[in-house]
Amino acid sequence: MHGGPRFRSNLQAELGNLLRPPNPRLERQVSEQVRPRLREVGRSHAGRPAAEIVAALEEVVRSAGARPDRTALEEFAEEISRGGNPFD
């Protein structure tokens, strides 16, 4: 069965992550530190109301000591609500 373009892009992104050499500067960025947890929210909250997703995303960002960008999180939440995951 054909996986489609979304599967290929996810596979390519994951391969890129595995093959990319470690970058200490990048690893210090909050966005990279919380990315695995944001990805999990995207997976566990797919199809839920956007407001519920925003709250979960905000909690992840705040737990890392950062100030959430509400506009960006709302955009991510809309995509997750539709079944996508911008963090994959």
N, C-alpha and C positions, 0 to 999 in steps of 0.2 A: 504494500500500500504506500502511496506517495505521501510524504510528511508535509508537503507544502512549504511555501516560502517562510512562514513564521518559524517552523521547526528548524529550518536551515539557518535562519538568522540567530536563533537562540543557541544553536550548536556552535556556530561560528563565534559568537560572543563568548561562550564558555571556553572554547579552545583558545581564544585570544587571551582570556584571563589566566588560563593555565600556562600558556607559553610566555606571557609577559614577565620580564625579570622584575624582582622586587624593587620598589621605589619608595625609600623611606619617607621622602617628602609627601608623596601621595598617601601613604599609609597613615600619616599624621592628620590628614584632613578628616573632619567629623563625618562628612558624607561617605567616605570610604569605611570608616569605623562602624557606622550604623547600617551600611548597605545590606548585609545579610539579614538583619532584623527587619528592614524595610521590605526586602524581598519576601520574607515570611508573612508579613502583614498583607502584602499583595496577593499571596497565594491563599491565605486563610480567610481573607475578607472579600474575595471575588464575588461579585453579584450582590453584595450588601449595599445599603444606602450610603451615598457619598459622605453624609455628615458623620456617620459612624466610622467610616474609614479615615476621615480627616482626624478625628479624635485619636484613633490608634496610631496614625503616623506622627501626630504631634507628640504623643507620649514617648515614642521611640527617640525622636530628636531631642526632646527635653531631658530624657534619661542620660544623654551623652553630654549634658551641660550646654547645649546650644539653643539658640532662639529660632523657633520654626518660622519659615517663610510661608505664611498662610496661603498666599496666592498659588505658590508652586504646589503645596500639598493638596489644595482643592483641585488643581488640574490632574495631579496623580490620582486622587480619589475618584474623579470622574472616569478615568480610564480603567481603574480597578473595578469600579461599579459595573462597567460594561463587560467585564471578564478579562481584560488585559492586565498585564503586569509590567509597568515601566522599569522595574528593577531587575528583570530577568535579562 
